[in-house]
Amino acid sequence: MSKILPAFLAELNRRGITEVGAAVSRENGAARRVLNYSGFTFERNFDSRQKLFQFSQLTSQYTWRKVS
């Protein structure tokens, strides 16, 4: 997934979609790491069980970083 997501985001950007959101279970650490690795940032708690992450092509040019 960590290899596919950046390509998917690039294709969305090519089609004019520059912002994407993702709600992820708080317990799913692997999914959170993939999102962070792909340039998503934590936005806020979505509800009592999920966190909301956002990717914006306008503010992030695939800022690759390792998240523990």
Z-matrix of the N, CA and C atoms (Angstrom, degrees):
N
C 1 1.446
C 2 1.527 1 111.36
N 3 1.328 2 116.68 1 -36.93
C 4 1.471 3 118.81 2 -177.26
C 5 1.525 4 111.81 3 -67.15
N 6 1.330 5 118.42 4 -20.14
C 7 1.463 6 121.20 5 176.60
C 8 1.521 7 111.41 6 -88.95
N 9 1.309 8 117.51 7 -28.84
C 10 1.462 9 121.66 8 -177.10
C 11 1.529 10 111.78 9 -82.47
N 12 1.317 11 117.73 10 -38.71
C 13 1.462 12 121.34 11 -174.14
C 14 1.531 13 113.31 12 -57.97
N 15 1.331 14 120.81 13 -46.68
C 16 1.466 15 119.48 14 178.46
C 17 1.536 16 112.66 15 -59.95
N 18 1.327 17 117.58 16 -38.95
C 19 1.464 18 120.57 17 177.83
C 20 1.527 19 110.66 18 -66.07
N 21 1.327 20 116.12 19 -39.27
C 22 1.461 21 121.03 20 177.48
C 23 1.530 22 110.98 21 -63.14
N 24 1.322 23 116.63 22 -43.90
C 25 1.467 24 121.03 23 178.45
C 26 1.526 25 111.19 24 -64.05
N 27 1.330 26 116.86 25 -38.57
C 28 1.469 27 120.61 26 177.89
C 29 1.529 28 110.30 27 -64.04
N 30 1.328 29 117.12 28 -39.99
C 31 1.465 30 120.46 29 178.48
C 32 1.527 31 110.84 30 -66.81
N 33 1.320 32 117.32 31 -40.68
C 34 1.463 33 119.57 32 176.10
C 35 1.525 34 110.58 33 -60.27
N 36 1.327 35 116.35 34 -43.02
C 37 1.454 36 120.73 35 178.66
C 38 1.527 37 111.05 36 -61.46
N 39 1.329 38 116.60 37 -41.41
C 40 1.468 39 120.84 38 178.21
C 41 1.519 40 111.14 39 -59.93
N 42 1.329 41 116.05 40 -30.64
C 43 1.467 42 121.28 41 179.99
C 44 1.526 43 112.64 42 -90.34
N 45 1.335 44 116.93 43 4.93
C 46 1.457 45 120.98 44 175.49
C 47 1.517 46 115.53 45 93.66
N 48 1.326 47 117.14 46 5.21
C 49 1.467 48 120.92 47 177.79
C 50 1.525 49 106.86 48 -96.00
N 51 1.319 50 116.48 49 110.47
C 52 1.466 51 120.38 50 -172.89
C 53 1.518 52 114.25 51 -107.63
N 54 1.335 53 118.11 52 -7.29
C 55 1.465 54 120.61 53 179.15
C 56 1.521 55 109.72 54 -131.69
N 57 1.335 56 115.62 55 135.99
C 58 1.457 57 122.21 56 -178.51
C 59 1.519 58 107.82 57 -138.09
N 60 1.327 59 116.62 58 141.26
C 61 1.456 60 121.58 59 175.53
C 62 1.516 61 110.32 60 -118.25
N 63 1.322 62 116.42 61 154.13
C 64 1.463 63 121.14 62 178.38
C 65 1.519 64 108.95 63 -144.07
N 66 1.327 65 116.02 64 128.21
C 67 1.464 66 121.70 65 174.21
C 68 1.526 67 107.71 66 -98.81
N 69 1.332 68 116.24 67 128.41
C 70 1.459 69 121.64 68 -174.78
C 71 1.526 70 109.35 69 -131.52
N 72 1.323 71 115.28 70 139.30
C 73 1.465 72 121.03 71 176.91
C 74 1.525 73 109.77 72 -57.46
N 75 1.310 74 116.11 73 139.73
C 76 1.472 75 120.74 74 178.48
C 77 1.522 76 112.07 75 -60.66
N 78 1.336 77 116.47 76 -28.90
C 79 1.464 78 120.57 77 -178.66
C 80 1.524 79 113.39 78 -81.21
N 81 1.325 80 118.33 79 -11.46
C 82 1.458 81 121.48 80 -175.11
C 83 1.528 82 110.82 81 -91.95
N 84 1.309 83 115.04 82 77.57
C 85 1.460 84 121.22 83 -178.57
C 86 1.519 85 113.13 84 -61.91
N 87 1.328 86 117.37 85 -36.28
C 88 1.464 87 120.64 86 -179.19
C 89 1.528 88 110.55 87 -63.43
N 90 1.318 89 117.75 88 -44.10
C 91 1.467 90 121.03 89 179.40
C 92 1.526 91 110.64 90 -64.66
N 93 1.324 92 117.25 91 -39.26
C 94 1.463 93 120.08 92 178.65
C 95 1.527 94 110.70 93 -63.88
N 96 1.331 95 116.90 94 -40.16
C 97 1.469 96 120.42 95 178.95
C 98 1.532 97 111.25 96 -65.34
N 99 1.329 98 117.11 97 -40.90
C 100 1.472 99 120.28 98 177.84
C 101 1.524 100 110.25 99 -61.77
N 102 1.329 101 116.89 100 -44.00
C 103 1.461 102 119.95 101 178.94
C 104 1.526 103 110.90 102 -62.46
N 105 1.328 104 117.42 103 -45.84
C 106 1.462 105 120.53 104 179.00
C 107 1.524 106 110.91 105 -61.95
N 108 1.312 107 116.71 106 -43.63
C 109 1.467 108 121.46 107 179.14
C 110 1.519 109 111.42 108 -60.63
N 111 1.329 110 116.91 109 -32.33
C 112 1.465 111 122.37 110 -177.20
C 113 1.521 112 113.54 111 -87.49
N 114 1.329 113 117.63 112 1.63
C 115 1.455 114 120.45 113 175.82
C 116 1.513 115 115.45 114 103.45
N 117 1.339 116 117.34 115 1.41
C 118 1.462 117 120.11 116 175.83
C 119 1.516 118 109.24 117 -73.75
N 120 1.315 119 116.54 118 151.03
C 121 1.453 120 121.58 119 175.04
C 122 1.521 121 109.23 120 -124.29
N 123 1.327 122 115.22 121 149.43
C 124 1.458 123 120.39 122 177.58
C 125 1.523 124 108.54 123 -65.53
N 126 1.325 125 116.11 124 127.59
C 127 1.463 126 121.42 125 -179.53
C 128 1.528 127 111.00 126 -98.75
N 129 1.338 128 115.78 127 -54.77
C 130 1.470 129 120.92 128 -178.72
C 131 1.515 130 108.86 129 -174.86
N 132 1.322 131 115.98 130 171.37
C 133 1.460 132 119.84 131 172.35
C 134 1.519 133 108.18 132 -70.68
N 135 1.339 134 116.48 133 130.99
C 136 1.456 135 121.80 134 -178.91
C 137 1.528 136 110.16 135 -81.65
N 138 1.317 137 115.91 136 -45.28
C 139 1.456 138 123.04 137 174.05
C 140 1.524 139 106.84 138 -158.05
N 141 1.314 140 117.99 139 -165.62
C 142 1.460 141 120.13 140 -175.22
C 143 1.528 142 113.24 141 -69.34
N 144 1.339 143 118.68 142 -14.33
C 145 1.457 144 121.39 143 -177.07
C 146 1.516 145 114.55 144 -118.66
N 147 1.340 146 117.84 145 -8.17
C 148 1.454 147 120.02 146 -173.93
C 149 1.526 148 112.06 147 -133.78
N 150 1.327 149 114.38 148 155.03
C 151 1.461 150 121.83 149 174.13
C 152 1.521 151 108.47 150 -113.05
N 153 1.324 152 115.94 151 148.44
C 154 1.460 153 121.37 152 179.93
C 155 1.521 154 109.65 153 -106.42
N 156 1.331 155 115.46 154 127.59
C 157 1.452 156 122.52 155 177.01
C 158 1.513 157 108.43 156 -115.51
N 159 1.338 158 116.60 157 151.23
C 160 1.459 159 120.85 158 -179.16
C 161 1.518 160 109.86 159 -132.05
N 162 1.323 161 114.77 160 142.57
C 163 1.456 162 121.77 161 173.02
C 164 1.516 163 107.24 162 -120.71
N 165 1.308 164 116.46 163 131.18
C 166 1.456 165 120.62 164 177.08
C 167 1.514 166 109.15 165 -130.12
N 168 1.308 167 116.73 166 117.84
C 169 1.457 168 121.59 167 177.86
C 170 1.518 169 110.24 168 -64.54
N 171 1.326 170 116.45 169 -22.50
C 172 1.457 171 120.68 170 -179.26
C 173 1.523 172 112.03 171 -72.32
N 174 1.340 173 117.03 172 -28.38
C 175 1.463 174 119.67 173 -176.15
C 176 1.519 175 113.27 174 -113.60
N 177 1.336 176 118.18 175 -11.38
C 178 1.457 177 120.53 176 -176.14
C 179 1.515 178 110.04 177 -133.56
N 180 1.284 179 116.95 178 123.57
C 181 1.452 180 121.29 179 173.29
C 182 1.530 181 108.32 180 -104.98
N 183 1.346 182 114.80 181 65.41
C 184 1.465 183 121.71 182 -179.39
C 185 1.519 184 110.80 183 50.60
N 186 1.295 185 115.87 184 66.53
C 187 1.446 186 121.89 185 176.81
C 188 1.521 187 107.84 186 -76.36
N 189 1.323 188 116.05 187 92.76
C 190 1.456 189 121.31 188 -177.19
C 191 1.527 190 109.24 189 -74.46
N 192 1.306 191 115.15 190 128.39
C 193 1.455 192 119.39 191 178.25
C 194 1.519 193 109.38 192 -152.89
N 195 1.287 194 115.67 193 149.74
C 196 1.462 195 121.25 194 179.47
C 197 1.512 196 108.46 195 -87.17
N 198 1.316 197 116.54 196 128.99
C 199 1.465 198 122.66 197 -179.95
C 200 1.514 199 108.33 198 -116.46
N 201 1.313 200 116.78 199 128.27
C 202 1.460 201 119.53 200 -178.79
C 203 1.514 202 111.61 201 -83.58
